[in-house]
Amino acid sequence: MLEQYDDLLTVEEACEVLKMGKNALYSLLGTGTLKAFRNGRVWRIPKQAVIEFICSQSKLS
């Protein structure tokens, strides 16, 4: 599913994977719903965090 991406995704890549806009993604990042970290002003989202978010939202796990 996410094989084409590196282990750390940018905001743009995460938006593409999750098929959502930047404002919605920044909201998830701000509330901690989607686990990530900031490097200065740039968000880095671990690929595993995206997978866990998808599973939790779809009630797959």
GIMOCOR-V267013 format. One record per residue. N is the residue number from 1. RES is the residue in one small letter. PHI is phi in whole degrees, 0 to 359 (999 if undefined). OMEGA is omega in whole degrees, 0 to 359 (* if undefined). D_CENTER is the distance of its C-alpha to the mean C-alpha in Angstrom with 2 decimals. Layout:
N	RES	PHI	OMEGA	D_CENTER
N	RES	PHI	OMEGA	D_CENTER
//
This chain:
1	m	999	183	13.78
2	l	246	185	11.55
3	e	298	184	14.70
4	q	283	183	14.86
5	y	258	174	11.89
6	d	290	180	12.42
7	d	292	176	11.20
8	l	245	181	9.19
9	l	258	171	7.16
10	t	276	177	8.18
11	v	299	181	7.19
12	e	298	179	9.46
13	e	294	179	8.22
14	a	296	176	4.72
15	c	299	180	7.34
16	e	296	181	9.60
17	v	295	184	8.03
18	l	274	180	7.37
19	k	55	178	10.57
20	m	219	180	10.26
21	g	280	181	11.58
22	k	296	181	10.67
23	n	299	179	12.54
24	a	295	180	10.77
25	l	294	178	7.29
26	y	298	176	9.41
27	s	295	177	11.08
28	l	297	179	8.37
29	l	292	182	7.84
30	g	295	181	11.63
31	t	273	181	12.51
32	g	84	178	10.58
33	t	296	175	9.43
34	l	251	184	5.87
35	k	289	180	7.24
36	a	197	176	7.22
37	f	219	179	10.42
38	r	253	173	12.41
39	n	246	188	14.92
40	g	73	179	17.40
41	r	262	187	15.99
42	v	255	176	13.03
43	w	279	172	9.50
44	r	235	184	8.27
45	i	246	178	5.08
46	p	297	180	6.96
47	k	302	180	7.08
48	q	296	178	8.73
49	a	294	178	6.35
50	v	294	179	4.46
51	i	298	179	8.24
52	e	296	178	9.39
53	f	297	180	7.61
54	i	298	180	9.17
55	c	296	181	12.29
56	s	290	180	12.73
57	q	287	181	12.48
58	s	265	179	14.81
59	k	59	180	17.03
60	l	275	182	17.21
61	s	243	*	17.56
//
